[in-house]
């Protein structure tokens, strides 16, 4: 009886082992998908997906790759000096991009989403805003200009879309949100752009000059820089606000340059103001014969150890940083006068100063 029980147990064990060994082969024979599998039906796209697709399909044809070339002549013979992104501004063939995209090029080529390449020339540069305008040299049909929105009513947290050519990969879309507003961004012109938009939409080398868009597909900024030790996207990108772009670009198209409003002072470094415990723009020096000089503004007297004047307001708007001052002067405009609130010898005063184009008067860095 015991032998029979043993044989039964051994038989059961053998069957189980056989099943374990043969299971993969059985599964492969009976369950392998040897023909294409049927496509599963899906539901409707989510609302945010439909919005993203619509924004891309509407705007992408108007986004171009801008290639800066070394040497003049036919673009096929020139060596690339760098590339970035741009977008169609109007039906006359003007393309907006960053100034740093074109500053090292002698000639330029614009590549459309269709693959067509057209030569272009830079007709306007604004280093103080990191903006430039190219004009296509060969006319033809153009995609629709990108619709212009407003940056004055942006809210932190609203969706932002960036279209560009990161690392030369054309027609790339990244999404994110407006992470912060009223950032300050130094430019190669030696000044700062105020009210810059910060976004976490991925911006990488090659995205420079491309559009930052809202959920309606409207232009809200021009992507210009990233903050990253590695040089690649780390979730902090910056865009020139469209309200600045919409003011600067028409001037570049008309005259090729943008006046740099100023009053003829050399502003002290912000660390100096912090060390002195004052809030505002310290007047380090005054240009002889300038409007500031004629108005009696005083710079730092190093021999006597006197601070001089500190600009704390413009037209009753507070001034805490140099960008606050330059932004207000730009709003007032060249040829007008402006009221400055200053602190002199611990007393508040108001003086009136004319606003001039400091570029035409030999302006230099940090000189508003």
C-alpha positions in Angstrom: 0.0 0.0 0.0 2.9 2.3 0.9 4.6 1.6 -2.4 1.4 2.5 -4.3 1.1 5.8 -2.5 4.7 6.6 -3.2 4.3 5.8 -6.9 1.2 8.1 -7.0 3.1 10.9 -5.4 6.0 10.5 -7.7 3.7 10.5 -10.7 2.0 13.7 -9.5 5.4 15.4 -9.0 6.5 14.2 -12.5 3.3 15.6 -14.1 3.8 18.9 -12.3 7.4 19.2 -13.4 6.4 18.3 -17.0 3.7 21.1 -16.9 6.3 23.6 -15.6 8.8 22.6 -18.3 6.3 22.5 -21.1 4.2 25.6 -20.2 6.3 28.1 -22.1 6.1 26.0 -25.2 2.4 25.5 -24.8 1.8 29.2 -24.3 4.0 30.0 -27.3 2.0 27.6 -29.5 -1.5 28.6 -28.5 -1.1 32.3 -27.5 1.6 33.8 -29.8 0.3 36.7 -31.9 1.5 35.6 -35.3 -0.7 38.2 -37.1 -1.0 42.0 -36.5 -3.1 42.6 -33.5 -6.4 44.5 -33.9 -6.3 48.2 -33.1 -8.2 49.1 -29.9 -10.7 51.9 -30.1 -9.9 54.9 -28.1 -12.0 57.7 -26.7 -11.9 61.4 -27.6 -8.7 63.3 -26.9 -8.6 65.1 -23.6 -9.3 68.8 -23.8 -5.7 69.9 -23.0 -4.5 67.5 -25.7 -6.8 69.1 -28.3 -5.6 72.5 -27.3 -2.0 71.6 -27.6 -2.4 70.0 -31.0 -4.4 73.0 -32.3 -1.7 75.5 -31.0 1.1 73.5 -32.7 -0.8 72.9 -36.0 -1.7 76.6 -36.3 1.6 78.2 -35.4 4.3 75.7 -36.4 4.2 76.5 -40.1 5.1 80.1 -39.2 8.1 79.1 -37.1 11.4 78.9 -39.0 15.0 78.0 -38.4 17.5 80.8 -38.7 21.0 79.9 -39.8 23.8 82.4 -39.5 26.6 81.9 -42.1 30.2 82.9 -42.2 31.3 84.7 -45.3 29.1 86.2 -48.0 27.9 84.8 -51.3 25.7 81.8 -52.0 24.5 80.2 -48.8 25.4 76.7 -50.1 29.1 77.7 -50.0 29.1 79.4 -46.6 30.0 77.8 -43.3 27.4 77.8 -40.5 28.2 80.2 -37.7 25.2 79.2 -35.5 21.5 78.7 -35.7 18.4 79.4 -33.8 14.7 79.9 -34.3 12.5 82.7 -35.7 8.9 83.3 -36.7 7.1 85.2 -39.4 6.1 88.7 -38.2 4.2 90.1 -41.2 3.2 89.4 -44.8 6.1 91.5 -46.1 8.6 88.7 -45.2 10.0 90.0 -41.9 11.2 87.4 -39.5 11.8 88.0 -35.8 14.6 86.3 -33.8 17.1 87.0 -31.1 20.0 89.3 -31.7 22.5 86.7 -30.3 21.3 84.3 -33.0 22.5 86.6 -35.8 25.3 88.7 -34.2 28.1 86.5 -35.5 26.8 85.9 -39.0 27.7 87.6 -42.3 24.8 86.2 -44.3 21.7 84.3 -43.3 19.4 81.6 -44.4 15.8 80.9 -43.3 14.4 77.3 -43.4 10.6 76.9 -43.4 8.7 73.9 -42.0 8.1 72.8 -45.6 11.9 72.4 -46.1 12.2 75.5 -48.3 15.3 77.6 -47.7 15.4 81.3 -48.5 18.3 83.8 -48.1 17.6 86.7 -45.7 19.3 89.9 -44.5 19.3 91.5 -41.1 17.6 94.9 -41.3 17.4 95.8 -37.7 19.2 94.9 -34.5 18.4 95.7 -30.8 21.1 94.2 -28.6 19.6 95.9 -25.5 16.5 93.7 -26.0 18.2 90.7 -27.6 15.9 91.1 -30.7 16.6 91.3 -34.4 14.6 91.4 -37.6 15.5 89.7 -40.9 13.9 90.3 -44.2 13.6 87.5 -46.8 15.5 88.4 -50.0 13.4 86.1 -52.2 9.7 86.7 -52.0 7.0 84.1 -52.4 4.0 82.7 -50.5 4.4 82.9 -46.7 2.7 81.2 -43.8 0.4 83.4 -41.8 2.1 85.7 -39.2 1.9 84.6 -35.6 -1.0 86.2 -33.8 0.2 88.7 -31.2 -1.1 88.6 -27.6 -0.3 90.6 -24.5 2.1 90.0 -21.7 0.6 92.6 -19.4 -2.2 90.3 -18.2 -0.2 87.1 -17.9 -0.7 85.0 -14.7 1.7 82.6 -13.1 0.5 79.1 -13.6 -1.1 79.6 -17.0 -0.1 77.2 -19.8 2.9 78.2 -22.0 4.0 76.5 -25.3 7.4 76.9 -26.9 8.1 76.0 -30.6 11.6 75.9 -31.9 14.6 74.0 -33.2 16.5 72.7 -30.2 19.8 71.1 -31.1 18.8 71.5 -34.8 15.7 69.3 -34.3 13.2 71.4 -36.2 9.5 71.9 -35.3 9.8 70.8 -31.7 7.0 71.6 -29.2 7.5 71.8 -25.4 4.8 72.7 -22.9 4.8 74.1 -19.4 3.5 77.0 -17.4 4.4 80.6 -16.8 6.6 80.0 -13.8 7.3 83.7 -12.8 6.9 87.2 -14.0 8.8 90.5 -13.8 12.2 88.8 -13.9 15.2 90.9 -15.0 17.5 89.7 -17.8 20.9 91.3 -18.7 21.5 91.6 -22.4 24.7 91.9 -24.5 23.9 95.6 -24.9 24.8 96.2 -21.3 21.3 96.9 -20.1 18.5 94.8 -18.5 15.1 93.9 -19.9 12.4 94.3 -17.3 9.3 92.2 -16.9 10.9 89.1 -18.5 8.8 85.9 -18.5 10.1 82.8 -16.8 8.8 79.4 -17.9 9.4 75.8 -17.3 8.6 74.8 -20.9 11.9 73.2 -22.0 14.1 75.7 -23.8 17.4 74.4 -25.2 20.1 75.8 -27.5 18.4 76.3 -30.8 15.2 77.5 -29.3 16.5 81.0 -29.1 14.3 83.4 -31.0 11.3 81.1 -31.1 7.8 82.0 -29.9 6.4 81.5 -26.5 2.6 81.1 -26.9 -0.5 81.0 -24.7 -3.3 78.5 -25.0 -5.0 80.6 -27.7 -1.9 80.3 -29.9 -1.0 84.0 -29.4 2.6 85.2 -29.0 3.3 86.2 -25.4 7.1 86.2 -25.6 10.3 85.5 -27.5 12.4 82.7 -26.0 15.8 84.0 -25.4 17.8 82.2 -22.6 18.0 79.4 -20.2 19.5 79.2 -16.7 21.5 76.0 -16.4 25.0 75.1 -15.3 25.0 72.4 -18.0 23.8 74.6 -20.8 20.7 72.5 -21.3 17.1 72.9 -20.0 16.8 72.7 -16.3 13.2 74.0 -16.1 14.1 77.7 -16.0 13.8 79.5 -19.3 13.2 83.2 -20.1 11.3 85.0 -22.8 11.3 88.7 -23.8 7.7 89.9 -23.1 5.6 90.4 -26.2 4.6 94.0 -25.2 8.3 94.9 -25.5 8.6 92.9 -28.8 5.5 94.7 -30.2 7.1 98.0 -29.4 10.6 97.3 -30.6 10.1 95.3 -33.8 8.1 98.0 -35.7 10.9 100.5 -34.9 13.5 98.0 -36.2 11.5 97.6 -39.4 11.2 101.4 -39.9 14.7 102.5 -38.9 16.9 99.5 -38.3 17.6 100.5 -34.7 15.8 101.4 -31.5 16.7 104.5 -29.6 18.1 103.9 -26.1 16.4 106.4 -23.8 18.5 107.8 -21.1 19.4 110.9 -19.1 23.2 110.8 -19.1 24.2 109.1 -15.9 26.4 106.1 -15.0 24.5 103.9 -12.6 26.4 102.4 -9.7 26.4 98.6 -9.2 23.4 97.3 -7.2 25.9 95.8 -4.7 27.0 99.4 -3.9 23.4 100.4 -3.1 23.1 97.3 -0.9 26.3 98.1 0.9 25.2 101.6 1.5 21.8 100.4 2.8 19.8 102.4 0.2 17.0 101.4 -2.1 17.1 102.8 -5.6 19.7 103.6 -8.3 22.8 105.2 -7.1 24.1 107.9 -9.5 27.8 107.0 -9.8 28.7 109.6 -12.3 27.1 112.3 -14.5 28.0 112.8 -18.2 29.1 116.4 -18.7 26.7 118.4 -20.8 24.0 115.7 -20.5 20.4 116.3 -19.4 21.2 115.0 -16.0 24.2 117.4 -15.8 22.0 120.3 -16.8 19.3 119.3 -14.3 21.9 119.3 -11.5 22.1 115.6 -10.7 25.1 114.7 -8.6 27.3 111.6 -8.8 29.5 110.0 -6.1 32.2 112.2 -4.7 34.9 109.7 -4.0 37.3 112.3 -2.5 34.7 113.6 0.0 33.2 110.1 0.5 29.7 111.5 -0.4 27.1 109.2 -2.0 25.5 111.8 -4.2 22.0 111.3 -5.6 19.9 108.2 -5.4 17.0 107.8 -7.9 14.1 106.3 -6.0 11.2 107.0 -8.4 10.2 108.0 -11.9 6.8 109.7 -12.5 5.7 108.6 -9.0 6.5 105.0 -9.8 9.1 103.4 -7.5 12.6 102.6 -8.7 14.4 99.8 -6.9 16.7 98.5 -9.7 18.3 99.9 -12.8 15.8 98.0 -14.9 13.0 99.9 -13.2 14.6 103.2 -14.3 15.3 102.1 -17.9 11.8 100.6 -18.3 10.2 103.9 -17.2 12.5 105.9 -19.5 11.5 103.7 -22.4 7.8 104.2 -21.7 8.3 108.0 -21.5 10.3 108.0 -24.8 13.1 110.1 -26.3 12.3 113.8 -26.7 10.1 114.0 -23.6 10.8 115.1 -20.1 10.5 113.0 -17.0 10.1 113.7 -13.3 12.6 111.9 -11.1 12.2 111.4 -7.3 15.7 111.5 -5.8 17.2 111.3 -2.3 19.9 113.9 -1.7 21.5 114.4 1.7 18.8 112.4 3.3 16.1 114.7 1.8 13.6 113.8 -0.9 13.5 116.1 -4.0 11.8 116.0 -7.4 13.6 117.2 -10.5 12.7 117.3 -14.2 15.1 115.8 -16.8 14.9 115.5 -20.6 15.1 112.0 -22.1 17.6 111.6 -24.9 19.0 108.8 -27.1 22.2 107.9 -25.3 23.4 105.7 -28.1 23.8 108.8 -30.3 25.6 110.5 -27.4 28.2 107.8 -26.8 26.3 105.8 -24.2 27.9 102.9 -22.5 27.0 100.0 -20.3 24.8 100.8 -17.3 24.3 104.3 -18.6 20.6 105.3 -18.7 
